[in-house]
């Protein structure tokens, strides 16, 4: 998949980051979600190549990127560290300022990237998330039932890791297939890639550490932003699936307007996996937003 893209590795502080690059024009970074890899962009990224230099990366702990060892406060898997990874990748490629399109966990990394390094992010398009702090603060029964993994994976080791590692493919299919459209939207080759990477050594630990960070150190970083009155200043667009949990359980635009100054967005007629359920719509939104 993504045969048009050249592959390289960028190493930051000992963590190897798998990257793919292709296209011409202004730089655009695409960041994937859980439990996926950069392969989730296979229906979107090729259509963007005539317009952008498209950069894909696997987050630390996912895909073919490195899996740093867990630490007591989950710092190694914080969104701040993942944002620094993204910044290092783009700097390695010669891009000091760039646009970002991101989904799910990657969108949370993109939020932290834009908050910590506002001069680096020109525009930000996030898919199917509300701010992490708001989602935890406003958790309801409906949200907890739908996003059960948010609360399972943050439990102390080794139980969550053992559950994933016992059958990584089953974990991927259970999480992704349990949403609005089931497994139907996923190309078999893409699904096989998600399953392959979920089975790599250290993935179960990394996934759990990612979520533990989100329920701990990431919330501390978010609360510090709120306390200081810091809000994103670059244009932010948010898209979400009208059949997804985020749109049903949260007022997405209202919550983002508490964290950013220039917010637009709307739902699309799909579930959580916008880039694979409605790739043409995501491409159209991307072109409209990033080439105003």
Backbone as CSV, one residue per row, in Angstrom:
resi,resn,N_x,N_y,N_z,CA_x,CA_y,CA_z,C_x,C_y,C_z
1,UNK,0.844,-1.194,0.000,0.000,0.000,0.000,0.884,1.251,0.000
2,UNK,0.299,2.370,-0.481,1.027,3.638,-0.516,2.321,3.513,-1.321
3,UNK,2.229,2.822,-2.438,3.416,2.527,-3.239,4.056,3.784,-3.816
4,UNK,3.289,4.880,-3.932,3.845,6.117,-4.492,4.806,6.804,-3.534
5,UNK,4.823,6.386,-2.278,5.562,7.086,-1.241,6.922,6.431,-0.998
6,UNK,7.947,7.268,-0.860,9.251,6.769,-0.443,9.272,6.649,1.074
7,UNK,10.066,5.730,1.588,10.092,5.418,3.007,11.429,5.804,3.623
8,UNK,11.397,6.305,4.826,12.621,6.606,5.566,12.337,6.515,7.047
9,UNK,13.395,6.469,7.831,13.288,6.482,9.289,13.942,7.747,9.825
10,UNK,13.297,8.342,10.809,13.848,9.482,11.537,13.961,9.049,12.995
11,UNK,15.099,9.282,13.605,15.309,8.877,14.995,15.350,10.119,15.880
12,UNK,14.525,10.126,16.929,14.550,11.204,17.921,14.711,10.610,19.307
13,UNK,15.749,10.995,19.992,16.010,10.519,21.358,15.933,8.998,21.453
14,UNK,16.471,8.340,20.443,16.528,6.893,20.451,15.289,6.190,19.959
15,UNK,14.234,6.923,19.629,12.994,6.320,19.128,12.963,6.456,17.610
16,UNK,12.884,5.333,16.936,12.827,5.318,15.476,11.398,5.566,15.012
17,UNK,11.256,6.493,14.065,9.942,6.877,13.553,9.884,6.554,12.064
18,UNK,8.938,5.718,11.677,8.776,5.346,10.276,7.972,6.424,9.556
19,UNK,8.489,6.868,8.410,7.933,8.002,7.671,7.830,7.634,6.200
20,UNK,6.800,8.156,5.544,6.693,8.050,4.087,6.381,9.436,3.533
21,UNK,6.938,9.749,2.361,6.825,11.082,1.768,6.601,10.960,0.266
22,UNK,5.739,11.852,-0.251,5.538,11.948,-1.705,4.826,13.257,-1.996
23,UNK,4.784,13.624,-3.275,4.012,14.776,-3.703,4.823,16.037,-3.872
24,UNK,4.119,17.087,-4.267,4.717,18.395,-4.487,3.811,19.466,-3.911
25,UNK,4.428,20.551,-3.472,3.635,21.646,-2.939,3.874,21.842,-1.461
26,UNK,3.020,22.623,-0.799,3.207,22.911,0.618,3.107,21.645,1.465
27,UNK,3.836,21.604,2.573,3.870,20.377,3.382,2.591,20.149,4.168
28,UNK,2.156,18.895,4.170,0.964,18.471,4.904,1.286,17.166,5.619
29,UNK,1.195,17.181,6.935,1.461,16.003,7.758,0.151,15.295,8.069
30,UNK,0.115,13.976,7.843,-1.048,13.150,8.157,-0.690,12.211,9.300
31,UNK,-1.550,12.197,10.345,-1.260,11.401,11.539,-2.450,10.487,11.822
32,UNK,-2.168,9.200,12.014,-3.186,8.162,12.156,-3.695,8.030,13.585
33,UNK,-4.711,7.181,13.742,-5.278,6.899,15.057,-5.028,5.468,15.508
34,UNK,-5.713,5.099,16.559,-5.610,3.770,17.193,-6.744,2.887,16.687
35,UNK,-6.528,1.610,16.502,-5.275,0.850,16.597,-4.656,0.683,15.219
36,UNK,-4.496,1.795,14.535,-4.119,1.770,13.129,-2.675,2.212,12.907
37,UNK,-2.357,2.442,11.644,-1.032,2.904,11.225,-1.248,3.930,10.120
38,UNK,-0.149,4.408,9.550,-0.275,5.342,8.430,-1.057,4.748,7.259
39,UNK,-1.222,3.435,7.219,-1.980,2.809,6.136,-3.426,3.277,6.089
40,UNK,-3.947,3.839,7.185,-5.343,4.300,7.188,-5.583,5.407,6.163
41,UNK,-4.507,6.050,5.691,-4.648,7.147,4.729,-4.585,6.668,3.278
42,UNK,-4.640,5.359,3.041,-4.383,4.851,1.689,-5.417,5.302,0.674
43,UNK,-6.618,5.676,1.107,-7.644,6.173,0.179,-7.660,7.693,0.076
44,UNK,-6.911,8.366,0.924,-6.900,9.833,0.968,-5.593,10.392,0.451
45,UNK,-4.480,9.886,0.948,-3.170,10.478,0.654,-2.842,10.552,-0.836
46,UNK,-3.091,9.499,-1.630,-2.732,9.592,-3.056,-3.432,10.735,-3.779
47,UNK,-4.664,11.032,-3.393,-5.406,12.111,-4.056,-4.875,13.490,-3.691
48,UNK,-4.071,13.576,-2.643,-3.529,14.865,-2.208,-2.177,15.175,-2.842
49,UNK,-1.560,14.187,-3.490,-0.199,14.361,-3.979,-0.041,15.464,-5.016
50,UNK,-1.022,15.734,-5.898,-0.836,16.852,-6.838,-0.835,18.222,-6.161
51,UNK,-1.264,18.271,-4.910,-1.466,19.556,-4.244,-0.507,19.821,-3.092
52,UNK,0.035,18.767,-2.488,0.849,18.912,-1.285,2.041,17.964,-1.316
53,UNK,3.068,18.330,-0.568,4.072,17.356,-0.164,3.504,16.648,1.050
54,UNK,3.080,15.409,0.865,2.357,14.673,1.903,3.351,13.842,2.714
55,UNK,3.308,14.021,4.018,4.172,13.288,4.940,3.302,12.415,5.830
56,UNK,3.564,11.125,5.822,2.878,10.167,6.682,3.862,9.662,7.721
57,UNK,3.388,9.434,8.943,4.272,8.862,9.957,3.490,7.908,10.836
58,UNK,4.174,6.879,11.314,3.621,6.015,12.350,4.001,6.607,13.700
59,UNK,3.014,6.826,14.551,3.283,7.297,15.902,4.162,6.308,16.650
60,UNK,4.945,6.805,17.599,5.701,5.891,18.463,4.720,4.913,19.121
61,UNK,5.104,3.646,19.156,4.236,2.627,19.720,3.298,1.985,18.725
62,UNK,3.241,2.515,17.503,2.321,2.018,16.488,3.075,1.752,15.187
63,UNK,2.446,0.956,14.317,3.018,0.720,13.005,4.419,0.166,13.099
64,UNK,5.311,0.710,12.273,6.697,0.266,12.256,7.621,1.251,12.959
65,UNK,7.058,2.143,13.763,7.887,3.017,14.589,8.319,2.276,15.853
66,UNK,9.258,2.884,16.578,9.791,2.257,17.777,8.809,2.243,18.929
67,UNK,9.090,1.368,19.881,8.266,1.224,21.080,9.129,1.546,22.301
68,UNK,9.110,2.807,22.771,9.916,3.140,23.948,9.416,2.408,25.185
69,UNK,10.308,2.192,26.130,9.943,1.493,27.360,8.966,2.333,28.176
70,UNK,8.013,1.687,28.847,7.109,2.414,29.738,7.875,3.073,30.877
71,UNK,7.321,4.135,31.429,7.902,4.787,32.595,6.777,5.121,33.572
72,UNK,7.144,5.473,34.789,6.173,5.565,35.876,5.084,6.596,35.625
73,UNK,5.418,7.735,35.021,4.401,8.769,34.799,3.904,8.795,33.353
74,UNK,4.316,7.790,32.557,3.856,7.625,31.168,4.325,8.762,30.260
75,UNK,5.405,9.417,30.691,5.953,10.530,29.933,6.350,10.117,28.515
76,UNK,6.932,8.931,28.363,7.422,8.509,27.049,6.306,8.365,26.031
77,UNK,5.069,8.197,26.504,3.938,8.042,25.590,2.963,9.222,25.673
78,UNK,3.424,10.324,26.251,2.580,11.514,26.320,2.404,12.107,24.929
79,UNK,1.323,12.824,24.750,1.102,13.488,23.466,2.140,14.575,23.242
80,UNK,2.706,15.115,24.325,3.777,16.102,24.170,4.998,15.474,23.514
81,UNK,5.372,14.277,23.929,6.505,13.597,23.305,6.188,13.190,21.868
82,UNK,4.968,12.730,21.626,4.588,12.362,20.265,4.571,13.593,19.357
83,UNK,4.152,14.730,19.908,4.170,15.977,19.134,5.602,16.367,18.784
84,UNK,6.519,16.187,19.724,7.926,16.461,19.437,8.471,15.515,18.366
85,UNK,7.981,14.282,18.348,8.340,13.363,17.262,7.922,13.949,15.917
86,UNK,6.679,14.399,15.842,6.168,14.959,14.588,6.971,16.189,14.175
87,UNK,7.292,17.029,15.139,8.084,18.227,14.852,9.460,17.831,14.310
88,UNK,10.065,16.801,14.906,11.383,16.342,14.458,11.327,15.769,13.048
89,UNK,10.265,15.016,12.750,10.108,14.456,11.405,10.036,15.576,10.375
90,UNK,9.205,16.566,10.645,9.036,17.649,9.672,10.305,18.490,9.562
91,UNK,11.001,18.721,10.673,12.264,19.461,10.619,13.303,18.693,9.807
92,UNK,13.337,17.368,9.979,14.266,16.537,9.218,14.019,16.685,7.718
93,UNK,12.769,16.875,7.344,12.406,17.012,5.933,12.498,18.458,5.455
94,UNK,12.865,19.371,6.346,13.066,20.764,5.963,11.849,21.647,6.077
95,UNK,10.851,21.211,6.857,9.606,21.964,6.970,9.483,22.570,8.370
96,UNK,9.644,23.888,8.464,9.522,24.570,9.748,8.072,24.902,10.074
97,UNK,7.240,25.022,9.050,5.818,25.322,9.239,5.024,24.465,8.263
98,UNK,3.933,23.883,8.722,3.216,22.908,7.908,1.778,22.800,8.395
99,UNK,0.937,22.218,7.551,-0.453,21.931,7.902,-0.546,20.496,8.412
100,UNK,-1.615,20.215,9.180,-1.770,18.887,9.780,-3.208,18.406,9.595
101,UNK,-3.328,17.171,9.146,-4.593,16.437,9.072,-4.425,15.204,9.934
102,UNK,-5.302,15.005,10.913,-5.082,13.918,11.866,-6.399,13.340,12.345
103,UNK,-6.344,12.054,12.708,-7.529,11.313,13.133,-7.304,10.681,14.498
104,UNK,-8.343,10.693,15.345,-8.373,9.888,16.560,-7.161,10.205,17.443
105,UNK,-6.381,9.195,17.861,-5.228,9.465,18.722,-4.268,10.454,18.066
106,UNK,-4.093,10.323,16.761,-3.233,11.257,16.053,-3.733,12.685,16.133
107,UNK,-5.057,12.854,16.179,-5.617,14.199,16.315,-5.315,14.772,17.695
108,UNK,-5.221,13.912,18.705,-4.842,14.388,20.040,-3.369,14.806,20.059
109,UNK,-2.541,14.076,19.336,-1.146,14.483,19.167,-1.086,15.822,18.431
110,UNK,-1.886,15.958,17.385,-1.894,17.200,16.612,-2.351,18.387,17.454
111,UNK,-3.323,18.167,18.324,-3.759,19.241,19.233,-2.601,19.686,20.109
112,UNK,-1.868,18.739,20.693,-0.737,19.094,21.550,0.371,19.759,20.739
113,UNK,0.606,19.282,19.513,1.598,19.886,18.630,1.263,21.356,18.379
114,UNK,0.007,21.630,18.053,-0.396,23.008,17.779,-0.355,23.873,19.027
115,UNK,-0.669,23.293,20.185,-0.650,24.050,21.437,0.775,24.384,21.867
116,UNK,1.680,23.415,21.746,3.057,23.604,22.203,3.922,24.338,21.192
117,UNK,3.601,24.212,19.907,4.451,24.759,18.849,3.587,25.503,17.821
118,UNK,2.916,26.574,18.253,1.958,27.239,17.369,2.573,27.808,16.097
119,UNK,3.854,28.159,16.134,4.473,28.704,14.929,4.742,27.626,13.883
120,UNK,4.681,26.370,14.284,4.972,25.281,13.352,3.732,24.823,12.588
121,UNK,2.553,25.065,13.122,1.314,24.537,12.529,0.515,25.690,11.919
122,UNK,0.357,25.659,10.603,-0.353,26.738,9.917,-1.861,26.561,9.978
123,UNK,-2.313,25.335,9.781,-3.743,25.005,9.825,-3.875,23.583,10.340
124,UNK,-5.034,23.303,10.937,-5.224,22.027,11.629,-6.611,21.481,11.307
125,UNK,-6.651,20.246,10.774,-7.909,19.570,10.476,-7.941,18.266,11.262
126,UNK,-8.896,18.165,12.194,-8.989,17.024,13.101,-10.235,16.205,12.789
127,UNK,-10.096,14.888,12.838,-11.180,13.980,12.494,-11.683,13.232,13.723
128,UNK,-12.914,13.460,14.074,-13.713,12.694,15.032,-13.125,12.667,16.447
129,UNK,-12.766,13.853,16.931,-12.444,13.955,18.360,-12.998,15.263,18.912
130,UNK,-13.273,15.266,20.199,-13.387,16.482,20.992,-12.143,16.552,21.866
131,UNK,-11.857,17.685,22.501,-10.665,17.757,23.343,-10.653,16.667,24.412
132,UNK,-9.490,16.080,24.640,-9.379,14.959,25.573,-9.894,15.307,26.960
133,UNK,-9.500,16.459,27.479,-9.929,16.869,28.818,-11.446,16.962,28.892
134,UNK,-12.065,17.526,27.870,-13.522,17.657,27.858,-14.211,16.301,27.795
135,UNK,-13.636,15.376,27.044,-14.267,14.061,26.911,-14.223,13.305,28.228
136,UNK,-13.115,13.408,28.960,-13.065,12.778,30.279,-13.976,13.499,31.266
137,UNK,-13.976,14.828,31.226,-14.775,15.603,32.179,-16.262,15.359,32.001
138,UNK,-16.692,15.204,30.756,-18.116,15.062,30.448,-18.495,13.623,30.109
139,UNK,-17.752,12.681,30.629,-18.055,11.269,30.358,-19.453,10.911,30.843
140,UNK,-20.181,10.217,29.986,-21.522,9.729,30.302,-21.528,8.208,30.214
141,UNK,-22.628,7.603,30.616,-22.743,6.156,30.493,-22.637,5.733,29.029
142,UNK,-23.299,6.484,28.146,-23.266,6.131,26.724,-21.846,6.185,26.175
143,UNK,-21.106,7.212,26.578,-19.727,7.320,26.116,-18.868,6.193,26.676
144,UNK,-19.010,5.915,27.961,-18.198,4.874,28.594,-18.465,3.509,27.980
145,UNK,-19.719,3.236,27.639,-20.024,1.952,27.011,-19.423,1.855,25.613
146,UNK,-19.488,2.940,24.846,-18.982,2.913,23.475,-17.460,2.947,23.421
147,UNK,-16.858,3.717,24.327,-15.406,3.853,24.357,-14.844,3.102,25.562
148,UNK,-15.271,1.878,25.727,-14.864,1.061,26.863,-13.341,0.938,26.966
149,UNK,-12.672,0.941,25.796,-11.218,0.751,25.809,-10.503,1.917,26.484
150,UNK,-11.109,3.114,26.480,-10.494,4.241,27.179,-10.290,3.923,28.665
151,UNK,-11.194,3.152,29.221,-11.182,2.894,30.656,-10.553,1.546,30.990
152,UNK,-10.589,0.630,30.035,-9.919,-0.658,30.212,-8.406,-0.518,30.120
153,UNK,-7.935,0.192,29.103,-6.499,0.224,28.828,-5.714,1.029,29.849
154,UNK,-6.362,1.882,30.625,-5.643,2.679,31.619,-5.475,1.947,32.946
155,UNK,-6.037,0.744,33.054,-5.863,-0.020,34.287,-4.406,-0.448,34.436
156,UNK,-3.954,-0.714,35.666,-2.537,-1.047,35.877,-2.141,-2.308,35.111
157,UNK,-0.873,-2.378,34.709,-0.392,-3.605,34.072,-0.354,-4.727,35.099
158,UNK,-0.413,-5.980,34.621,-0.245,-6.399,33.222,-1.547,-6.798,32.538
159,UNK,-2.710,-6.631,33.189,-3.938,-7.195,32.634,-4.306,-6.618,31.269
160,UNK,-4.374,-5.285,31.074,-4.758,-4.808,29.740,-3.795,-5.268,28.649
161,UNK,-2.500,-5.234,28.955,-1.510,-5.703,27.980,-1.735,-7.165,27.626
162,UNK,-2.027,-7.970,28.643,-2.226,-9.400,28.409,-3.449,-9.651,27.534
163,UNK,-4.481,-8.870,27.732,-5.690,-9.043,26.927,-5.415,-8.753,25.454
164,UNK,-4.665,-7.705,25.164,-4.319,-7.379,23.777,-3.374,-8.433,23.203
165,UNK,-2.318,-8.722,23.952,-1.278,-9.622,23.444,-1.763,-11.056,23.265
166,UNK,-2.837,-11.440,23.956,-3.342,-12.808,23.819,-3.823,-13.094,22.412
167,UNK,-4.303,-12.057,21.704,-4.756,-12.219,20.322,-4.860,-10.829,19.702
168,UNK,-3.729,-10.257,19.234,-3.748,-8.885,18.720,-4.726,-8.658,17.574
169,UNK,-4.856,-9.644,16.673,-5.794,-9.478,15.560,-7.226,-9.398,16.067
170,UNK,-7.555,-10.213,17.054,-8.898,-10.144,17.633,-9.137,-8.784,18.269
171,UNK,-8.125,-8.236,18.943,-8.273,-6.918,19.544,-8.576,-5.874,18.471
172,UNK,-7.788,-5.853,17.392,-7.998,-4.892,16.313,-9.407,-5.032,15.743
173,UNK,-9.799,-6.253,15.436,-11.114,-6.463,14.838,-12.252,-6.141,15.813
174,UNK,-12.042,-6.381,17.085,-13.081,-6.081,18.073,-13.281,-4.579,18.223
175,UNK,-12.177,-3.841,18.333,-12.276,-2.384,18.502,-12.826,-1.730,17.240
176,UNK,-12.252,-2.059,16.087,-12.657,-1.403,14.857,-13.994,-1.919,14.351
177,UNK,-14.223,-3.211,14.501,-15.477,-3.784,14.012,-16.670,-3.494,14.892
178,UNK,-16.434,-2.992,16.103,-17.530,-2.693,17.010,-18.167,-1.339,16.795
179,UNK,-17.724,-0.607,15.797,-18.275,0.723,15.529,-19.412,0.642,14.509
180,UNK,-19.848,1.803,14.076,-21.056,1.960,13.256,-21.124,1.014,12.060
181,UNK,-20.055,0.935,11.265,-20.104,0.209,9.996,-19.464,-1.166,10.073
182,UNK,-19.067,-1.604,11.267,-18.390,-2.878,11.372,-17.054,-2.855,10.635
183,UNK,-16.655,-3.993,10.108,-15.380,-4.085,9.394,-15.512,-3.828,7.895
184,UNK,-16.721,-3.587,7.422,-16.953,-3.438,5.989,-16.127,-2.331,5.324
185,UNK,-15.878,-1.181,5.978,-15.160,-0.111,5.273,-13.687,-0.375,5.028
186,UNK,-13.115,-1.386,5.656,-11.661,-1.520,5.657,-11.175,-2.444,4.543
187,UNK,-10.272,-1.918,3.749,-9.621,-2.726,2.725,-8.915,-3.898,3.404
188,UNK,-9.039,-5.109,2.872,-8.389,-6.254,3.514,-6.885,-6.066,3.713
189,UNK,-6.234,-5.408,2.774,-4.791,-5.189,2.912,-4.494,-4.233,4.066
190,UNK,-5.327,-3.206,4.221,-5.138,-2.274,5.328,-5.398,-2.969,6.660
191,UNK,-6.465,-3.746,6.723,-6.778,-4.456,7.962,-5.654,-5.428,8.325
192,UNK,-5.111,-6.098,7.314,-3.995,-7.007,7.576,-2.784,-6.258,8.107
193,UNK,-2.575,-5.041,7.631,-1.456,-4.238,8.123,-1.669,-3.836,9.583
194,UNK,-2.895,-3.453,9.937,-3.176,-3.102,11.327,-2.946,-4.319,12.235
195,UNK,-3.372,-5.465,11.773,-3.206,-6.684,12.563,-1.727,-7.061,12.693
196,UNK,-0.973,-6.928,11.598,0.454,-7.240,11.658,1.157,-6.373,12.694
197,UNK,0.894,-5.099,12.639,1.594,-4.181,13.541,1.126,-4.342,14.980
198,UNK,-0.137,-4.689,15.182,-0.611,-4.926,16.550,0.100,-6.103,17.185
199,UNK,0.591,-7.030,16.360,1.271,-8.197,16.879,2.768,-8.033,17.068
200,UNK,3.315,-6.873,16.711,4.753,-6.664,16.889,5.101,-6.569,18.373
201,UNK,6.277,-7.027,18.757,6.658,-6.978,20.176,6.591,-5.562,20.731
202,UNK,5.992,-5.437,21.903,5.894,-4.155,22.573,4.668,-3.345,22.242
203,UNK,3.880,-3.779,21.259,2.725,-2.981,20.864,1.670,-2.932,21.961
204,UNK,1.367,-4.052,22.572,0.341,-4.064,23.618,0.712,-3.102,24.740
205,UNK,1.972,-3.120,25.160,2.422,-2.205,26.213,2.303,-0.753,25.757
206,UNK,2.696,-0.489,24.506,2.671,0.881,24.000,1.255,1.426,23.904
207,UNK,0.323,0.593,23.442,-1.069,1.039,23.354,-1.590,1.415,24.734
208,UNK,-1.346,0.565,25.713,-1.829,0.858,27.062,-1.170,2.108,27.623
209,UNK,0.128,2.277,27.378,0.815,3.467,27.863,0.293,4.735,27.196
210,UNK,-0.049,4.649,25.926,-0.659,5.776,25.217,-1.925,6.227,25.945
211,UNK,-2.780,5.264,26.280,-4.042,5.612,26.935,-3.827,6.026,28.391
212,UNK,-2.882,5.408,29.075,-2.582,5.837,30.451,-2.070,7.272,30.462
213,UNK,-1.251,7.612,29.473,-0.782,8.994,29.372,-1.945,9.950,29.162
214,UNK,-2.894,9.559,28.314,-4.028,10.434,28.032,-4.897,10.681,29.256
215,UNK,-4.935,9.703,30.162,-5.744,9.849,31.372,-4.935,10.417,32.532
216,UNK,-3.680,10.792,32.281,-2.818,11.276,33.346,-2.050,12.509,32.939
217,UNK,-0.831,12.307,32.455,0.040,13.433,32.157,-0.520,14.338,31.072
218,UNK,-1.226,13.763,30.096,-1.823,14.600,29.045,-2.885,15.522,29.621
219,UNK,-3.673,15.026,30.566,-4.686,15.872,31.201,-4.034,16.998,31.994
220,UNK,-2.895,16.719,32.621,-2.174,17.777,33.336,-1.729,18.875,32.373
221,UNK,-1.235,18.473,31.204,-0.830,19.458,30.210,-2.039,20.259,29.714
222,UNK,-3.160,19.592,29.499,-4.365,20.281,29.043,-4.881,21.251,30.108
223,UNK,-4.877,20.805,31.357,-5.352,21.686,32.433,-4.466,22.921,32.565
224,UNK,-3.167,22.762,32.353,-2.266,23.909,32.400,-2.598,24.914,31.302
225,UNK,-2.938,24.428,30.112,-3.344,25.328,29.032,-4.603,26.098,29.412
226,UNK,-5.590,25.379,29.949,-6.851,26.009,30.318,-6.628,27.047,31.421
227,UNK,-5.847,26.684,32.422,-5.591,27.596,33.532,-4.893,28.874,33.070
228,UNK,-4.021,28.735,32.073,-3.286,29.885,31.555,-4.068,30.656,30.494
229,UNK,-5.239,30.149,30.110,-6.037,30.809,29.086,-5.488,30.668,27.689
230,UNK,-4.645,29.650,27.470,-4.063,29.452,26.142,-5.063,28.776,25.213
231,UNK,-5.247,29.338,24.023,-6.137,28.765,23.019,-5.421,28.754,21.677
232,UNK,-5.734,27.767,20.862,-5.132,27.681,19.531,-5.558,28.890,18.709
233,UNK,-4.602,29.467,17.985,-4.898,30.653,17.183,-5.000,30.354,15.692
234,UNK,-4.370,29.259,15.230,-4.439,28.939,13.808,-5.834,28.425,13.450
235,UNK,-6.243,28.533,12.185,-7.545,27.993,11.792,-7.645,26.501,12.104
236,UNK,-8.740,26.118,12.724,-9.001,24.734,13.101,-10.332,24.296,12.516
237,UNK,-10.311,23.200,11.805,-11.563,22.581,11.337,-11.677,21.193,11.930
238,UNK,-12.889,20.856,12.363,-13.153,19.552,12.958,-14.291,18.888,12.186
239,UNK,-14.070,17.638,11.784,-15.101,16.827,11.143,-15.352,15.609,12.008
240,UNK,-16.599,15.185,12.069,-16.917,13.991,12.844,-18.028,13.210,12.162
241,UNK,-18.125,11.938,12.488,-19.130,11.078,11.888,-20.468,11.225,12.589
242,UNK,-21.512,11.465,11.838,-22.828,11.650,12.462,-23.334,10.374,13.118
243,UNK,-22.786,9.234,12.731,-23.157,7.964,13.358,-22.153,7.528,14.417
244,UNK,-21.209,8.379,14.724,-20.168,8.038,15.683,-20.495,8.498,17.092
245,UNK,-19.721,8.010,18.039,-19.940,8.302,19.449,-19.625,9.743,19.799
246,UNK,-18.581,10.306,19.215,-18.164,11.663,19.584,-19.276,12.667,19.311
247,UNK,-19.858,12.602,18.120,-20.922,13.530,17.780,-22.189,13.320,18.579
248,UNK,-22.457,12.073,18.966,-23.666,11.786,19.748,-23.536,12.225,21.202
249,UNK,-22.326,12.136,21.730,-22.130,12.360,23.163,-21.615,13.751,23.523
250,UNK,-21.121,14.500,22.535,-20.502,15.787,22.846,-20.925,16.844,21.831
251,UNK,-20.945,18.105,22.274,-21.130,19.244,21.379,-19.750,19.607,20.856
252,UNK,-19.383,19.020,19.741,-18.001,19.064,19.278,-17.521,20.492,19.044
253,UNK,-18.292,21.277,18.308,-17.842,22.631,17.990,-17.771,23.499,19.237
254,UNK,-18.731,23.374,20.121,-18.715,24.188,21.345,-17.490,23.876,22.190
255,UNK,-17.155,22.611,22.307,-15.993,22.234,23.116,-14.693,22.707,22.488
256,UNK,-14.598,22.653,21.171,-13.380,23.141,20.527,-13.299,24.659,20.581
257,UNK,-14.416,25.345,20.595,-14.379,26.808,20.691,-13.924,27.275,22.069
258,UNK,-13.952,26.367,23.046,-13.358,26.690,24.342,-11.838,26.604,24.299
259,UNK,-11.294,25.908,23.294,-9.847,25.652,23.230,-9.168,26.309,22.028
260,UNK,-9.939,26.940,21.149,-9.364,27.531,19.938,-10.180,28.751,19.536
261,UNK,-9.534,29.665,18.814,-10.153,30.941,18.469,-10.892,30.915,17.138
262,UNK,-10.462,30.090,16.220,-10.991,30.091,14.856,-11.391,28.663,14.506
263,UNK,-12.644,28.309,14.796,-13.105,26.927,14.689,-14.258,26.832,13.698
264,UNK,-14.164,25.844,12.813,-15.274,25.519,11.922,-15.378,24.008,11.851
265,UNK,-16.482,23.522,11.284,-16.605,22.080,11.124,-18.031,21.616,11.087
266,UNK,-18.187,20.328,10.821,-19.522,19.740,10.712,-19.373,18.222,10.675
267,UNK,-20.493,17.553,10.751,-20.487,16.093,10.673,-20.510,15.635,9.221
268,UNK,-20.094,14.397,9.024,-20.218,13.714,7.742,-21.053,12.457,7.950
269,UNK,-21.750,11.992,6.921,-22.659,10.848,7.083,-21.922,9.509,7.140
270,UNK,-21.219,9.276,8.233,-20.442,8.060,8.407,-20.219,7.843,9.888
271,UNK,-19.371,6.871,10.215,-19.012,6.622,11.594,-17.656,7.213,11.923
272,UNK,-16.904,6.525,12.761,-15.657,7.057,13.310,-14.529,7.134,12.290
273,UNK,-14.482,6.199,11.348,-13.321,6.068,10.467,-13.546,6.833,9.161
274,UNK,-13.564,8.152,9.249,-13.937,9.004,8.137,-13.074,8.766,6.902
275,UNK,-11.767,8.622,7.097,-10.854,8.507,5.960,-11.033,7.214,5.187
276,UNK,-11.632,6.207,5.807,-11.868,4.941,5.124,-13.340,4.736,4.774
277,UNK,-14.235,5.393,5.477,-15.656,5.286,5.160,-16.071,6.273,4.072
278,UNK,-15.548,7.510,4.140,-15.897,8.541,3.156,-14.638,9.271,2.682
279,UNK,-13.721,8.555,2.036,-12.459,9.194,1.656,-12.622,10.370,0.703
280,UNK,-13.579,10.287,-0.222,-13.755,11.383,-1.172,-14.151,12.661,-0.447
281,UNK,-14.993,12.540,0.562,-15.408,13.715,1.326,-14.252,14.284,2.127
282,UNK,-13.425,13.406,2.693,-12.263,13.880,3.454,-11.283,14.592,2.531
283,UNK,-11.059,14.049,1.351,-10.182,14.710,0.382,-10.732,16.084,0.021
284,UNK,-12.029,16.162,-0.271,-12.637,17.441,-0.648,-12.513,18.466,0.476
285,UNK,-12.778,18.037,1.704,-12.658,18.940,2.845,-11.213,19.391,3.029
286,UNK,-10.277,18.474,2.821,-8.862,18.798,2.973,-8.435,19.845,1.945
287,UNK,-8.820,19.643,0.701,-8.452,20.590,-0.346,-9.079,21.948,-0.093
288,UNK,-10.336,21.969,0.323,-11.011,23.240,0.579,-10.389,23.988,1.745
289,UNK,-10.074,23.258,2.813,-9.586,23.916,4.027,-8.130,24.358,3.898
290,UNK,-7.302,23.536,3.280,-5.880,23.845,3.228,-5.475,24.666,2.001
291,UNK,-6.394,24.856,1.045,-6.113,25.728,-0.103,-7.244,26.730,-0.245
292,UNK,-7.395,27.606,0.764,-8.533,28.553,0.755,-8.353,29.630,-0.321
